[in-house]
Amino acid sequence: MNNRRMLNKTDFEDFVDSLLRAGITVIAPVRREQGGEKVEYRPIHSPAEIVLSGQPPVRPLKEVVFPPTEPLFNWKQTKASVQIEEVPTEFKETVVVGARPCDAAALEIVDKVMGWDYRDELWFGRRQAVTVLSLACPQSDDSCFCTAVGLSPESTRGADWFMSSVDGGFEIEILTPKGEKLLERCKDRCRETKGRTNAMPSLDAKVRANLNIDPGKVREWLEKHFDDPLWSDVALRCHGCGACAFVCPTCHCFDIVDELDGIGRGQRRRNWDACQPALFTLHGSGHNPRKDQTARFRQRIMHKFNIYPARFGEVLCTGCGRCIRACAAGMDLISILSEIDRKSAEEGA
Amino acid sequence: MNLYQPQLMRIEEIIEETGDTRTLKLQFENPSVAEQFDFKAGQFGEYSVFGAGECTFCIASSPTRKGYIEASFKEVGKVTRAMRRLNVGDTMGFRGPYGNHFPLDEMKGNNIVFISGGIGLAPVRCVIWNTLDLRDQFKDVTIIYGARSVADLVYKRELQGWAGRSDVKLYQCVDPGGETPDWKGEVCFVPSLVEKAAPSAKDSYAVVCGPPIVIRLTLPLLEKMGFAPERIYTTLENRMKCGLGKCGRCNVGPYYVCKDGPVFTSAQLKALPPEY
């Protein structure tokens, strides 16, 4: 038995339906309410809701394993004594259908920071519960640059199944034990197949035309240019709103806060945070190590393209282009990276 | 129990250090946790008040004193304000110990010069007591400490104790204008006090902690006095949330201060961007 299967469209829908009937949470790209063509990853109730074509979902898959806000524990206080009630670290079985390759890859990249030395059980609990079926990217736009950061519209990274649209259905590559377990649920529906038929032309060349750089060269330049006029130039129009981080599949910074549930009861929660607002690093004394937007914007680029590679061996970016699409000020990572690439070539020459 | 869940600690004693600074003596509620708890000088923890949130402080007591830990803090924000409202017997949360530590073993057999300003004495005090509790393993111990005013000196009782010991050289100062009529110490800033004390760099280590300005002026001064940058230690106080190398906040250059620090040498700081 090889690891490739063919599943026709009706059988695929029956399979998704059977997952729903088995009580499994199925998350897929669906049309946003009153959002026109826009789609987002959401739990579905019927396979008919799934939208596998068009633009990438507005927000990445991150929130499926790392919710914008989540409880760390509950506490109750009676007089001076406090009782802590744990939150579960095991989660409900979830299948993501139609993840973009850039979103699936991000999960594996962030695994590294969540698992080094101390293991974040909440992240890995959800990672364990979630099976990811990614789909060869059906559509790119001029903000996409996955090929510039070592991925591609057909990257299988982070996927348990990799699906390609072919005439009449999907060709499926089973990639992990979790993927094999899921295959058990639709064994009688699919048939074995040989290699990819590639009915759909790859977007690779189109994405490559957006940005073609060597992340290694970018890193070398960053290593040497903490102080460079580039930083204040590009940061000048940044509002410091943090939208880029909230739509980023790999941004994982968070805050820890307490919330009261009435008198003597509450939760400690973690919430997404971002390095762009000034409060992120502000000390109690009033001292702020990253005192202006130039420093904060540089940190974002440094962390993704120098610090993370130094520590974890790869860039903290999958080239999904969401930060470019979301920015109200028109900050453009593609043009910043090509500028760095250009400067690096100039200095190298 | 996940990583972010704290151990419960009971406040055993509250010491008023200054008008806005307190030391809390804390004991673990769970005896088996207390039994197993161990840390090294320089490590920190996430202390919390339920309903207000978490805050990062070093452990200010020495690892040689078993059965309790101490935290010294100044009221500056939401959590420290809530901490100041707590009484003896109240419960707090604690996660830790986290981070690296001062290399006490490497320092043995050498002179140690402690330099600090204001509440910066808290992390240094941990190392001072650790050294004094193993006094015969170190050569000269010099303590150089200053605060804005006489009222702002922390650990006053301990300063008196150190002043009275023949095996400790103590130099104290307050900023000009901060002195009282009966103040016996110097009236100057901490870096000038270091120059006046003129500790020998031979076979010596320096441990420096204080506000950013004290660190910035003292490190080059010590190097001028002959201290090797690899033998000058300090702690960085970047804002932290998780303490576990995840939340991204304390990042300076390639380091996560919470994991690679908080203790760094002057040589390491030189290679860092000035984001601390």
Boltz contact constraints between the chains, C-beta under 6 A:
constraints:
  - contact:
      token1: [A, 72]
      token2: [B, 4]
      max_distance: 6.0
  - contact:
      token1: [A, 73]
      token2: [B, 5]
      max_distance: 6.0
  - contact:
      token1: [A, 75]
      token2: [B, 50]
      max_distance: 6.0
  - contact:
      token1: [A, 80]
      token2: [B, 89]
      max_distance: 6.0
  - contact:
      token1: [A, 80]
      token2: [B, 90]
      max_distance: 6.0
  - contact:
      token1: [A, 80]
      token2: [B, 91]
      max_distance: 6.0
  - contact:
      token1: [A, 81]
      token2: [B, 91]
      max_distance: 6.0
  - contact:
      token1: [A, 82]
      token2: [B, 8]
      max_distance: 6.0
  - contact:
      token1: [A, 82]
      token2: [B, 50]
      max_distance: 6.0
  - contact:
      token1: [A, 82]
      token2: [B, 91]
      max_distance: 6.0
  - contact:
      token1: [A, 86]
      token2: [B, 1]
      max_distance: 6.0
  - contact:
      token1: [A, 89]
      token2: [B, 2]
      max_distance: 6.0
  - contact:
      token1: [A, 118]
      token2: [B, 3]
      max_distance: 6.0
  - contact:
      token1: [A, 118]
      token2: [B, 244]
      max_distance: 6.0
  - contact:
      token1: [A, 121]
      token2: [B, 2]
      max_distance: 6.0
  - contact:
      token1: [A, 122]
      token2: [B, 2]
      max_distance: 6.0
  - contact:
      token1: [A, 226]
      token2: [B, 273]
      max_distance: 6.0
  - contact:
      token1: [A, 253]
      token2: [B, 247]
      max_distance: 6.0
  - contact:
      token1: [A, 253]
      token2: [B, 248]
      max_distance: 6.0
  - contact:
      token1: [A, 254]
      token2: [B, 247]
      max_distance: 6.0
  - contact:
      token1: [A, 255]
      token2: [B, 241]
      max_distance: 6.0
  - contact:
      token1: [A, 256]
      token2: [B, 54]
      max_distance: 6.0
  - contact:
      token1: [A, 256]
      token2: [B, 241]
      max_distance: 6.0
  - contact:
      token1: [A, 257]
      token2: [B, 53]
      max_distance: 6.0
  - contact:
      token1: [A, 258]
      token2: [B, 51]
      max_distance: 6.0
  - contact:
      token1: [A, 258]
      token2: [B, 52]
      max_distance: 6.0
  - contact:
      token1: [A, 258]
      token2: [B, 53]
      max_distance: 6.0
  - contact:
      token1: [A, 260]
      token2: [B, 51]
      max_distance: 6.0
  - contact:
      token1: [A, 266]
      token2: [B, 51]
      max_distance: 6.0
  - contact:
      token1: [A, 281]
      token2: [B, 239]
      max_distance: 6.0
  - contact:
      token1: [A, 283]
      token2: [B, 239]
      max_distance: 6.0
  - contact:
      token1: [A, 284]
      token2: [B, 76]
      max_distance: 6.0
  - contact:
      token1: [A, 284]
      token2: [B, 77]
      max_distance: 6.0
  - contact:
      token1: [A, 289]
      token2: [B, 275]
      max_distance: 6.0
  - contact:
      token1: [A, 289]
      token2: [B, 276]
      max_distance: 6.0
  - contact:
      token1: [A, 290]
      token2: [B, 275]
      max_distance: 6.0
  - contact:
      token1: [A, 307]
      token2: [B, 254]
      max_distance: 6.0
  - contact:
      token1: [A, 310]
      token2: [B, 254]
      max_distance: 6.0
